[in-house]
Amino acid sequence: EVQLLESGGGLVQPGGSLRLSCAASGFTFSSYAMSWVRQAPGKGLEWVSVITGSGRSTDYSDSVKGRFTISRDNSKNMLYLQMNSLRAEDTAVYYCAKEPSRIYCSGNVCYLDFWGQGTLVTVSS
Amino acid sequence: DIQMTQSPSSLSASVGDRVTITCRASQGISMYLAWYQQKPGKVPKLLIYAASTLQPGVPSRFSGSGSGTDFTLTISSLQPEDFATYYCQNYNSAPRTFGQGTKVDIK
C-alpha cells in the first residue's frame, strides 16, 4: 500500500525558511517522479514542483522558482522541499504526491496517482 | 501556461441525479486530462486519467470523456459520498495546471 507522510510544516515569519519532508513507503520510490502540490486555505490546487525518480531533473512553478528547492534521498525513501524567502501567499497545505510510471504520461509531465495527508505552512508575522 | 476552466463553479444536486462537470483547456491537450475528487478536510483522490480511464477502485458511476480542449466528468447517479469538490488537471505540457474546482453539494 502506497503511503506518503509529510512533516515539517508550521508557522514562519515572512522572509523565513522551512524544510518539508515526505516519507514514502509501499512502492519502489526511486522509480517514480514525485511532486509537491499546495492548497491555500479555502482555495484550489496549485502544482509547485516535481523531481524525477533519479533526482537528476527538477521543475518549478513560476511562483516559487528561485525560492524553493525540491530534492530526494532514494536511499531513505524521502522527498524534500526547501522553502526560502517565504511570503504570506505561500501559506497553504503542502501535499507530496506520487506520479505514475512514465508510460502513462506526456513526456515528463504527468498526473498524480497518490497523495499524502498534507502539512500546513503558515507564513505570518 | 495552459489555463483550465471548469464550469459550473458549484452546483446543487440530489441523490440519484446525473451530474455533469465541464473542463475547458485554453489550448489543445489531446487526452492528457485527469480528474480528482476532494472531500472537505480530506486529501485529493485521483478518479480518472487519460480523459476517460477510471483509476482502479473508482466506482463505475464516474465517467470521463473529451479530447482536445473540452472535457466532461459525469456522475451517472449521485451518491451521498460523492458530495465533494472536483478538479481537472492538464498534464499535456508543463506546468501541470488545475481547474479552479467544482463544488457539488446537496440540494
Chai-1 contact restraints between the chains, C-beta under 6 A:
chainA,res_idxA,chainB,res_idxB,connection_type,confidence,min_distance_angstrom,max_distance_angstrom,comment,restraint_id
A,G44,B,Q100,contact,1.0,0.0,6.0,A-B,restraint_1
A,G44,B,G101,contact,1.0,0.0,6.0,A-B,restraint_2
A,L45,B,Y87,contact,1.0,0.0,6.0,A-B,restraint_3
A,L45,B,F98,contact,1.0,0.0,6.0,A-B,restraint_4
A,W47,B,R96,contact,1.0,0.0,6.0,A-B,restraint_5
A,D59,B,A94,contact,1.0,0.0,6.0,A-B,restraint_6
A,S61,B,P95,contact,1.0,0.0,6.0,A-B,restraint_7
A,S106,B,Y32,contact,1.0,0.0,6.0,A-B,restraint_8
A,S106,B,Y91,contact,1.0,0.0,6.0,A-B,restraint_9
A,S106,B,N92,contact,1.0,0.0,6.0,A-B,restraint_10
A,V109,B,Y91,contact,1.0,0.0,6.0,A-B,restraint_11
A,V109,B,S93,contact,1.0,0.0,6.0,A-B,restraint_12
A,V109,B,A94,contact,1.0,0.0,6.0,A-B,restraint_13
A,C110,B,Y91,contact,1.0,0.0,6.0,A-B,restraint_14
A,Y111,B,A34,contact,1.0,0.0,6.0,A-B,restraint_15
A,Y111,B,Y49,contact,1.0,0.0,6.0,A-B,restraint_16
A,Y111,B,Q89,contact,1.0,0.0,6.0,A-B,restraint_17
A,Y111,B,Y91,contact,1.0,0.0,6.0,A-B,restraint_18
A,D113,B,L46,contact,1.0,0.0,6.0,A-B,restraint_19
A,W115,B,V43,contact,1.0,0.0,6.0,A-B,restraint_20
A,W115,B,P44,contact,1.0,0.0,6.0,A-B,restraint_21
A,Q117,B,V43,contact,1.0,0.0,6.0,A-B,restraint_22
